[in-house]
């Protein structure tokens, strides 16, 4: 099948918010190969991004060929599913739009309560369909990945892949809400009195049947500010998009996991910028904002051109990825490393397969990433593993850390950077909701560790964690540090110091002879991980 492309006009509803104003510079592309995703192809004006001096990042320059990340989860419902709006009406989910106000829920004290929520995204996909029937006659047509709130917590419609053990609906479950019979009418605005009320109901919402409809249909999902909404009278989870994975150190932009901005001309623009006489060949970090080897790279293949352009210009660079696609480019990167220093790092946060599937849906397993570490090591690279985030009470035990470091060492890595969980706005809300359902015994502890708007673990916890990790690093013979050990501007191990001897390409030698080159006495510390 051919890819479907569409040039966006000023008011194209399919455009990522903000892109609809680019007047012809954006093309939206969908393909069955990437079901549920839309790629917004843009012509960028710059490729090298300068990190603001106020940032705590230990590098000054980045290149991000993609905005958003296709390591994504996909929930979805039949387009005719009725969503309860904040004005009391019900609307087809297929007709809901960003900016609409709906009813969601939030935890307040001992109860989950109904609150207003704002829709930030809506998109379509094609998924295999299942029908869930409740005792009161409510029917829900959804994908197997979709989650509904039960009296036993959030549960998917269908089990996950073999071995995943993800919670899923059975006929023993009762959904939470008021059912389709209690939903307000679709065409009459009423005074919605449930806002602020506790989420509880005597409606007969026991699951009596879960049927495989045997067909693939068009489905719709939305993202709301509360992470849920009312679908046919029951509480439905939605895809949190970027916020869902923000605490795993992906970018904090507003792009959705299913809406990927692709800078299709990034290689040409980068080559022009690298040829400028003012470019000092300072180290460039790839993968610090969005993963350059996410699934979209399999289609667009931008990284080979980016790596070649940097190497040809004599610019050192690093790559951080949690994907496995970098293995495709290892021969090219090995050749480039003969000309400029290249650092390869991979992020592996969770080594328990069940927990990893829940927290990082859509990403390669720890085993697959460790196989990539081995492949890069065999290609001659000294690979760093980012053991981040270490999750309090879940992955911070001595046994869990020792297990992780044992596997990292066996894979051939030489260095580990570790850090405690960050809970930034949006991500924090999702994580705390997940914790309430999966590990309610830890909620009070997390409220103490991350009170109010606090995003970082307290210094006392980080010091306690260091006393656990550092001795184990020595036992396993791994060089390592905490993520906040090196302040911005300080040299960081892992990228060789630059000198004239490493610039061997013709373009690099030409640059060296210029008045602003390294040979003219310019010194810049390496700032890459």
N, C-alpha and C positions, 0 to 999 in steps of 0.2 A: 504494500500500500504506500502511496505517496504521502509525504508530509503535507499537512494543511497549513498554509500561511495566510496571514491577513495583515495588511497595513492598517495601522490604527489611526482613526480620526480623532478629533478633539474630544469627543464624548464617548469613546469606545468603552463599554462597560467591562470588557474582558481585560482591559489594561490594568497593570499594577498601579495602585494609587500614585499619582504624580507623573506617570509615563504618558498618560493620555494627552498631555500638553506638548509632546515633542513633535507633533504634526508631520508624520511621515518618516521620522527617523527610527521608528520602532516597528518591528514585524513580530506578531505573535505566532508561534509555531507549536502545533500539537502533533503527536504521533502515537500509534498504538504501542510502539516500543517502550514509551515512557507514559503509560496510562496514568491519568490523573495529574499530569504536569503540563504547564504551559511555559515555553521558553520565549522570553521577550528579547529579541535580537536588537541591540542598540549599537550605534556608532559613537564610541567614546572619543572625547577630545584630549584626554590625557591617560597615560597608563601608569606612570610612576606617581605614587601617592606619598606625600611627605607627612610624616606623623607629627602632630602638633608638639611643640616643645613642652607643653604642660602635661603631656601624656606620660604615664609611668612605664610605657613600653621600652624595652632595652634595644630598640632599633629605630632608625630614622626613616626608612623607605620601605614601601610595600608595593606589590603588584597584585591586583585581584581581578582575574579574568571573569569571575562570576560574582553576582550579588544574590544572596540567598543560597540555600543548600538543598540538594535533592536527596540527602539522607533523611527520608521523610516517612511519616506515618500517614495513612489515608483512611479516614472514616467517611462514611457517606450513607445517605438515605434516599429513598424514592422521592422524586421531585414533587409529588403530590402530598408528601407528609406535611401536616399542619403544624406550624410553629406559633406559639403564643406570643403575641406582640405586647409591648408595654402599655398600649392603649386599651387592651382587653380584647382586641380582635384576634383572629387566627389568620395566618397567611401561609400559602404554599411555600415550602422552603425554596422551591425553584424561583419564586418571585421575591424572596428576601434579598436586600442589597446592602452593601457597606454603608454604614451611617444609620441604619434602622435601629430602633430600640426594641428589644425583646425582653422576656422574663428569663432570668437565670437564677442560680442559687449561690449562696455563700455560707460558710460556717460562721456562726455567731454564738459564742458560748457553747452550750451543750447541744444546740440545735443547728441544723442547716435551715436557712430561711430564704424565701423568695425575694429577689431584688431585681432592679432594672439592670440590663446589660446592653452594651453597644456592639453591633456587628462590625467587625473590621475587615472581613473578607468573605467572599462567596465564590465557589468554583465548582465545576462539574468534572465527572470522571465516568468511566465505565467499569463496573465491577459485577462479579457474580452475585446473584440475589438470593436472599433468604427471607422467609416470612415468619415473624414471631407473633403468635396469637395468645392473648390474655383471657382470663376467665370472664371479664366483663364485655368481651367482644372486640376490644381494641386490637388492631392489627398494625404491625410495623414491618415495613419492607426495607431491609438494610443489607450492607455488605457484611461478610463474616468478621471483618475487623472492627465493626462499629461497637461502641460500648454504651450500655445503659446502666443506670444506678439501681441496684437491688438492695434489699435489706441486709445483704452480706457484702456490700461494696460494689465497685464498678466491675462489670463483667462484659466480655466480648460476646458477640453472637455465636461465634464458633471457636473451637480450640485452635491453638496456634500450630506451627510446624511440629513434627515429632520431637519430643524431648523438651519443648518449650514450657509446658505445664502452665500456660497462661490461664487466668480465671475466665470461665465461659458460662453462658446460660445453660441451665437444665430446667426440667419441669418441677424441680423443688424450689425454684427461685420465685420471689415476688418482687416486681418492679416498684419503684417509688414514684408517686405522683397522684394524679386524680383520674387518669384514664380518659379515653376519647369521649366518653359519656359525660364527663364533667367539664369539658373544654368549652370556653365561650363561643358564641356563634361567629361565623367568618365575616358577616356583613354588617354587624351592629357594634358601634363603639359603646362600651360600658365602663362603669367605674370599677376598675380592677382592685378589689379589696384584699387580694392575697399578698401584696407587697409588704414585706416585713413579717408575714406569718411564718410559723414553723412548717417545715416540709413534713407533713404526716397526713395520712388519709386511710380511711377504712374501705376504700374502693377495692373490689376483688381483682387485683392485678397479678394473680399467680400465672406463671407461664404454663400454658396447657399444650402448646405445640411449637416446634421449631422445624420449619420445612425448607428443604433445598428446592428452590423453584426451577432449577435446572437451566437457567438462562442468564445471560449477561445483559444488563440494562444500563441506561444513563442514570447516574445518581448525582446528588448534590451534597455539599458540605459547607458549613460556615464556621468562622472563627468569631467568638464573642469575648468580651472583656472578662467574663467570669469563667470561661472555659466550658460552659454548658448552656443548654437551652431546653425548652419544653417541647417535645416532639410527640404529637398525638396524645398529649396529656401525661406523658412520662418524662422523666429527666434523662436527657441524652448528653453524652460527652461530645465535645468537638475537638478537631485538630487545633492544637495551640500554635502551630506553625513555628515561627522563629523563637517565640518565648519558650516553647517546650524544651529546646535544646540549648538555650542560651547559657545555662549554668555549666554546660560541658565545653564552654569556651568557643562556641561558634559565634558568628557575628551578631551584634545586638540591633541590627537594622530591622525595618518593618516588613522586609520582603518575606513572603510566605514560602514554606518548604515546597509548595507545588507551583510557585511562580518564580522562575529563575531568570534573572537578567543576565544575558550573555553579551559580552563586549566583543563582537565578532571581528572587529578590526584592531584588537588590542596588540597583536604582534607588529603590525605596520606602524602603529603609533609609538610603541615602545622602541622600535629600531630608530625612529627619527629622534626621539628624546635622548637615546643613548649616544647618538652622534653629535649632540650639542657640545660645543667647547666648554661649556660651564659644568658639564656632568663630571663629577669627581670620582666616579666608580666606587661610591660608598656601598656597603653591603645592603642587599635587598632581601626582604623576608617574604616568602610565598606561603600562604596558608595560615597566616595569623589572624585573618578576618573571616574568610570563607575558605573552605577546603578546595584547593585547585584540582584535586583528583576525585571530586565527587562524580556521581553517575553521568552528569551532563558532559564531562570531559570525554567520555567514550564516544559521544556523537561529534563534538566540536573539535577535539584534538588541538587545543590551543597551547598546551604546555610544551610540546616539543619546540614550537617556534619561540616561545618565551625563553626557555632554557638556552636555546641556541643564540638568541639575540644577546642575552646577558653574558654568556661565555665569550662570544665574539668581541664584545666591547671591553672585556677584561673586568667585568663586574662580579665580585663574589656574591653568592646567594645561598639561601637556605630554603628548605622545603619542609613544611609540617603538614602531615596528612593523617587522617584516620581511615583512609581508604586503602585499597589494594591495587588500584589501577597504576600506581607509580611503577609497578614491575614492568609494565609495557615499555617504559622509557629508560630503564636502567642502563642498557647499552649506550644510549645517547648521553646520559648523565655521566657515565664512566669516562667517555671520551672528553666531555666538557671539563671534568675534574682534572684532566691533565693540563688545563690552561688556567683555571681559576679555582679557588677554594669553594667547595660545595658541601653543605651540611644537610644530611637527611635525618628527619625526626618523625616519629609516629606517635600518635596519642592513643593510649590504651587505658581506659578508666576502670573497667570492671572485668574481672576474670571469672566471675560466676556467670555461667551461660544464662540461667533463668533471670537473674537480676539485670544482666546486660540487655536482654531482649526487651524487658519492660522499660528500662531507662533510656536506651539508645535504639529505639525501633528503626529498622531500615539500614543499620550500619553493619559492616562486617564483624564477625565474631572475633574474640581475642585470639583464637587459634589462627584464623586467617591473617590477622594483622601481624602476629608473630612470625608466620611463614614469610611475610613480606620483609620483616626485619632480617630474617636469615638470608633472603635473596639479595637484599641490599648489602649485607655484610659480605656475602660471597662475591659481590661485585667490587669489593674493595673499600666500601664506605664504613666509617666509624659511626654507627647509628645511635642516636639518642632516643630514649623512650620517655614520653611525658606520662608519668603515672598520676594523672589528674582527671577529675578531682578524686581525692580520697574522701569518702563519704562517711561522716561521723556515725559510729555505731553499726555501720553496715559493711564497710570495707577497711576499717582502720584497726582491726585486731592484729596482733603480732602474727597469728597464723595466716591471715589473709594477705598481709604485706609480704611475709616470707614466701608464700606461695607465688605471689605475683613476681617478686624479684628472682625467684628460682627459674621461672619460665622465661623471664626477660633475659637473664644471663644465658640460659640454654639456647636461646635464639640467636645469640651472638652480639647483642647490644653491648656497648661499652660505657654507657652513661645514662643516668636517670635524673629527670627533673620531676619533683613531686610537689603537690600543693593540695590544700584542703578545699572543700566544696565552697564555691561562690553561689550565693542566692540573690541574683539581681532582680529588679522589678519585673513582673511578668513571669519569669522563671520561678521566682519564689512562691508565687501564688499557686502555680501548677504543682510544684514539689510538695508544698504543705498539704494540698488536697490529696495528692497521691499518698503521702505519709499517713494521713488520717485514715485512709482506707486500708492500706497495706500493713502499716506498723503504728497503730494508734498509741502503743506503749512508748513511742519515741517522741511524740508531739511535744510534750512539756519540755523535754530536754532540748529540742530544736528551738523552741521559743526562747529558751535561756541563752542558747548559743547565737541565735540570729534575731534579737529583739527588734520590734518596730520595722524600720526601713533598712536595718543593717544588712549589708550584703556579704561581708567578709567574716570568716570565723574569727573569734577573739584571739588576741596575742597569746593568752594563756593556753588555749587549745593548740595553736600552731607550735608553741614551744614543747608542749606535751607530745605532739605528733613527731616533732624532730627527734626527740629522745628515743622514739621507737624506730624511726626510719633510718637514721644515720648509722647506728651500730649494725643494722642488717645490710646496709649498703657496703660496709666494710667487710662483713662476713662473706658476701657474695662477690667481692672484688669489683664492685661497680663504682665508678666515679659518679658523683651526683651532688645535687644541691636542692634547696627549696626554691620555689618560684620567686620568692621575694628576697632572696639572698643578695642578688646583684642589683643595685640601683641603676636607674637610667643613666646611660653615659659611661658606665663602667665596662671594661673589657670582659667578655664572656667567653669561657672556654668552648671549643667546638668549631670555631672558624679560624683558620690559620691567619696570622698577622699578614697584612698585605705588603708586598715589596715588589720592586721592579722585576725580580726574577720570576714571578709567577705570571706576569703578563706576557704571553708569547704569541698571541694572535697578531696579525698584521694591523688590525684596527687598534688593538691595545697598544702596540708599539708606537703607532702614529700618535695616539693620545698622550703617551708618556713624554713625547718630545715637545708637547705644547707647554705654554707658560703656566698652565694651571694643573698639570699632571702630577702624579706621585713623584716623578723624577725632579720636579721643581721644589720639593721639600714639603708638600702638603702631607699632614699626618691625621688620620682619623682612626679611632679605636674601633675594632670589630664589635658590633652590638647585636649579633645574632645569637640565638640559642644554640 
